[in-house]
Amino acid sequence: MDTNPTLTLYHSPNTRSFGTRILLDELGVNYRLHVLNMEAGEHRQPAYLAINPMGKVPAITHNGALVTEQGAISLYLADAFPAAGLAPPIGDPLRGPYLRWLFFYGSAFEPALVDRAMQREPGRASMSPYGDFDTMFGTLTAQLGRGPYLLGERFSAADVLWGTALGWTTQFKLVPEQADVAAYVARIAGRPSMARVRALDSEIAATQAAAAGQV
């Protein structure tokens, strides 16, 4: 194994970067983990804002390239490490659907989710990136119903992104409780990478809590 990894993940437990860490596990990539304590405000300090002025995780650096935004990171990593087969290559008929679902997450799902959680009206259909919540969610669940994965029989980086996202959104009841969604979440949650990363993140969270005197 490479003892001097060229990839760094900026990460904090119980955040969206959980999904990126799972993806790295699925890819079998050796990387340097830079842990941020969000409770202590480390993501708002100048050192990290120089990496991501938004003060958000995940972010990665790899061979001099900086990538932020979860969907972009998923796309980048799966293409950068193709041996794991988590991204249909250019020319594969599944490449288009794969890109569609990676980008649907950030362009439609998250905006709709935030508006719904904040009890805000989505605005005029011509101005809304997702139209209305029910149409957006119905589009997603129709695809899940073709399963077992978003690309049918093929597991991909898109499933890591969506499996973790739907996991926490169903946990906090931010999306409707449906059997097809629950089955998909359980399918992704059952992968060994989930258990490994969950255990590692629990250790980090416990260490941060102890440092803050919360335990």
Contacts in CASP RR format, 6 or more apart in sequence:
PFRMAT RR
TARGET T0000
AUTHOR 0000-0000-0000
METHOD contacts of the structure
MODEL  1
MDTNPTLTLYHSPNTRSFGTRILLDELGVNYRLHVLNMEAGEHRQPAYLA
INPMGKVPAITHNGALVTEQGAISLYLADAFPAAGLAPPIGDPLRGPYLR
WLFFYGSAFEPALVDRAMQREPGRASMSPYGDFDTMFGTLTAQLGRGPYL
LGERFSAADVLWGTALGWTTQFKLVPEQADVAAYVARIAGRPSMARVRAL
DSEIAATQAAAAGQV
1 30 0 8 1.000
2 30 0 8 1.000
5 29 0 8 1.000
5 30 0 8 1.000
5 31 0 8 1.000
5 32 0 8 1.000
6 62 0 8 1.000
6 63 0 8 1.000
7 24 0 8 1.000
7 29 0 8 1.000
7 30 0 8 1.000
7 31 0 8 1.000
7 32 0 8 1.000
7 60 0 8 1.000
7 61 0 8 1.000
7 62 0 8 1.000
7 63 0 8 1.000
8 31 0 8 1.000
8 32 0 8 1.000
8 33 0 8 1.000
8 34 0 8 1.000
8 60 0 8 1.000
8 61 0 8 1.000
8 62 0 8 1.000
9 17 0 8 1.000
9 20 0 8 1.000
9 21 0 8 1.000
9 24 0 8 1.000
9 31 0 8 1.000
9 32 0 8 1.000
9 33 0 8 1.000
9 34 0 8 1.000
9 58 0 8 1.000
9 59 0 8 1.000
9 60 0 8 1.000
10 17 0 8 1.000
10 34 0 8 1.000
10 36 0 8 1.000
10 48 0 8 1.000
10 51 0 8 1.000
10 52 0 8 1.000
10 57 0 8 1.000
10 58 0 8 1.000
10 59 0 8 1.000
10 60 0 8 1.000
11 17 0 8 1.000
11 20 0 8 1.000
11 21 0 8 1.000
11 33 0 8 1.000
11 34 0 8 1.000
11 35 0 8 1.000
11 36 0 8 1.000
11 57 0 8 1.000
11 58 0 8 1.000
12 35 0 8 1.000
12 36 0 8 1.000
12 37 0 8 1.000
12 38 0 8 1.000
12 43 0 8 1.000
12 57 0 8 1.000
13 201 0 8 1.000
13 202 0 8 1.000
13 204 0 8 1.000
13 205 0 8 1.000
13 208 0 8 1.000
14 201 0 8 1.000
14 205 0 8 1.000
15 38 0 8 1.000
15 57 0 8 1.000
15 58 0 8 1.000
16 56 0 8 1.000
16 57 0 8 1.000
16 58 0 8 1.000
16 70 0 8 1.000
16 164 0 8 1.000
16 165 0 8 1.000
17 57 0 8 1.000
17 58 0 8 1.000
17 70 0 8 1.000
18 164 0 8 1.000
18 197 0 8 1.000
18 201 0 8 1.000
19 58 0 8 1.000
19 70 0 8 1.000
19 160 0 8 1.000
19 161 0 8 1.000
19 164 0 8 1.000
19 197 0 8 1.000
20 58 0 8 1.000
20 60 0 8 1.000
20 70 0 8 1.000
20 73 0 8 1.000
20 74 0 8 1.000
20 77 0 8 1.000
21 33 0 8 1.000
21 58 0 8 1.000
21 197 0 8 1.000
21 200 0 8 1.000
21 201 0 8 1.000
22 160 0 8 1.000
22 164 0 8 1.000
22 193 0 8 1.000
22 194 0 8 1.000
22 197 0 8 1.000
23 73 0 8 1.000
23 74 0 8 1.000
23 77 0 8 1.000
23 78 0 8 1.000
23 86 0 8 1.000
23 157 0 8 1.000
23 160 0 8 1.000
23 161 0 8 1.000
24 31 0 8 1.000
24 77 0 8 1.000
25 193 0 8 1.000
25 196 0 8 1.000
25 197 0 8 1.000
26 84 0 8 1.000
26 86 0 8 1.000
26 157 0 8 1.000
26 160 0 8 1.000
26 191 0 8 1.000
26 193 0 8 1.000
27 77 0 8 1.000
27 78 0 8 1.000
27 81 0 8 1.000
27 84 0 8 1.000
27 86 0 8 1.000
28 81 0 8 1.000
28 84 0 8 1.000
29 77 0 8 1.000
29 81 0 8 1.000
35 204 0 8 1.000
36 42 0 8 1.000
36 43 0 8 1.000
36 48 0 8 1.000
36 57 0 8 1.000
37 208 0 8 1.000
37 211 0 8 1.000
38 57 0 8 1.000
39 208 0 8 1.000
39 212 0 8 1.000
40 208 0 8 1.000
40 211 0 8 1.000
40 212 0 8 1.000
42 48 0 8 1.000
43 55 0 8 1.000
43 56 0 8 1.000
43 57 0 8 1.000
44 55 0 8 1.000
48 55 0 8 1.000
49 55 0 8 1.000
51 59 0 8 1.000
51 61 0 8 1.000
51 66 0 8 1.000
52 59 0 8 1.000
52 68 0 8 1.000
54 68 0 8 1.000
56 68 0 8 1.000
58 68 0 8 1.000
58 70 0 8 1.000
58 73 0 8 1.000
59 66 0 8 1.000
59 67 0 8 1.000
59 68 0 8 1.000
59 73 0 8 1.000
60 66 0 8 1.000
60 67 0 8 1.000
60 73 0 8 1.000
60 76 0 8 1.000
60 77 0 8 1.000
61 67 0 8 1.000
62 76 0 8 1.000
62 80 0 8 1.000
65 76 0 8 1.000
67 73 0 8 1.000
67 76 0 8 1.000
70 105 0 8 1.000
70 106 0 8 1.000
70 161 0 8 1.000
71 102 0 8 1.000
71 103 0 8 1.000
71 105 0 8 1.000
71 106 0 8 1.000
71 161 0 8 1.000
74 102 0 8 1.000
74 157 0 8 1.000
74 158 0 8 1.000
74 160 0 8 1.000
74 161 0 8 1.000
75 87 0 8 1.000
75 99 0 8 1.000
75 102 0 8 1.000
75 157 0 8 1.000
77 157 0 8 1.000
78 84 0 8 1.000
78 85 0 8 1.000
78 86 0 8 1.000
78 87 0 8 1.000
78 156 0 8 1.000
78 157 0 8 1.000
79 87 0 8 1.000
82 89 0 8 1.000
85 156 0 8 1.000
86 155 0 8 1.000
86 156 0 8 1.000
86 157 0 8 1.000
86 160 0 8 1.000
87 98 0 8 1.000
87 156 0 8 1.000
87 157 0 8 1.000
88 94 0 8 1.000
88 95 0 8 1.000
88 96 0 8 1.000
88 98 0 8 1.000
88 151 0 8 1.000
88 154 0 8 1.000
88 156 0 8 1.000
89 95 0 8 1.000
94 151 0 8 1.000
94 154 0 8 1.000
94 156 0 8 1.000
97 150 0 8 1.000
97 151 0 8 1.000
98 150 0 8 1.000
98 151 0 8 1.000
98 156 0 8 1.000
98 157 0 8 1.000
98 158 0 8 1.000
101 143 0 8 1.000
101 150 0 8 1.000
101 151 0 8 1.000
101 158 0 8 1.000
101 162 0 8 1.000
102 157 0 8 1.000
102 158 0 8 1.000
102 161 0 8 1.000
104 139 0 8 1.000
104 140 0 8 1.000
105 161 0 8 1.000
105 162 0 8 1.000
105 165 0 8 1.000
107 129 0 8 1.000
107 130 0 8 1.000
108 129 0 8 1.000
108 130 0 8 1.000
108 136 0 8 1.000
108 139 0 8 1.000
109 130 0 8 1.000
109 136 0 8 1.000
109 140 0 8 1.000
109 165 0 8 1.000
111 128 0 8 1.000
111 129 0 8 1.000
111 130 0 8 1.000
112 122 0 8 1.000
112 130 0 8 1.000
112 131 0 8 1.000
112 132 0 8 1.000
112 133 0 8 1.000
112 136 0 8 1.000
112 137 0 8 1.000
113 169 0 8 1.000
113 174 0 8 1.000
113 175 0 8 1.000
114 120 0 8 1.000
115 121 0 8 1.000
115 122 0 8 1.000
115 133 0 8 1.000
116 133 0 8 1.000
116 174 0 8 1.000
117 174 0 8 1.000
122 128 0 8 1.000
122 130 0 8 1.000
122 131 0 8 1.000
122 132 0 8 1.000
122 133 0 8 1.000
125 131 0 8 1.000
125 132 0 8 1.000
130 136 0 8 1.000
137 175 0 8 1.000
137 176 0 8 1.000
141 178 0 8 1.000
141 180 0 8 1.000
141 181 0 8 1.000
143 150 0 8 1.000
144 150 0 8 1.000
144 180 0 8 1.000
144 181 0 8 1.000
144 184 0 8 1.000
145 180 0 8 1.000
146 152 0 8 1.000
147 153 0 8 1.000
147 184 0 8 1.000
148 184 0 8 1.000
148 187 0 8 1.000
149 155 0 8 1.000
149 156 0 8 1.000
149 159 0 8 1.000
149 187 0 8 1.000
150 156 0 8 1.000
150 158 0 8 1.000
150 159 0 8 1.000
150 162 0 8 1.000
151 158 0 8 1.000
151 159 0 8 1.000
159 188 0 8 1.000
160 188 0 8 1.000
162 184 0 8 1.000
162 188 0 8 1.000
163 184 0 8 1.000
163 185 0 8 1.000
163 188 0 8 1.000
163 189 0 8 1.000
164 188 0 8 1.000
166 175 0 8 1.000
166 181 0 8 1.000
166 184 0 8 1.000
166 185 0 8 1.000
167 185 0 8 1.000
167 189 0 8 1.000
169 175 0 8 1.000
170 177 0 8 1.000
170 181 0 8 1.000
170 182 0 8 1.000
170 185 0 8 1.000
175 181 0 8 1.000
188 194 0 8 1.000
206 215 0 8 1.000
209 215 0 8 1.000
END
